[in-house]
Amino acid sequence: MTSLQYLRYVAYALFAIGLINLRYQSGEENLGLRTFLIVGTGLTLFALTYFNLGKSVLSTSTGKVMAWLIAIAATLFAILN
């Protein structure tokens, strides 16, 4: 598998975790913003893996590192939130 495929799986997982977060933390303060950050990051990364502009950015080593750092940060935010 390529690194783009792994990033797609991580993006899908962020989307799913964000929706789970929305359901199980209902009534919490700032839930919409936290959910938007998690789901929005997942959707953005997912979209970047399919569009030509995103593929060209993610094919560079700097793009890969930045995408993975953002994905890891969003995942940690989702889990520790």
Secondary structure, 3 states (H helix, E strand, C coil): CCHHHHHHHHHHHHHHHHHHHHHHCCCCCCHHHHHHHHHHHHHHHHHHCCCHHHHHHHCCHHHHHHHHHHHHHHHHHHHHC
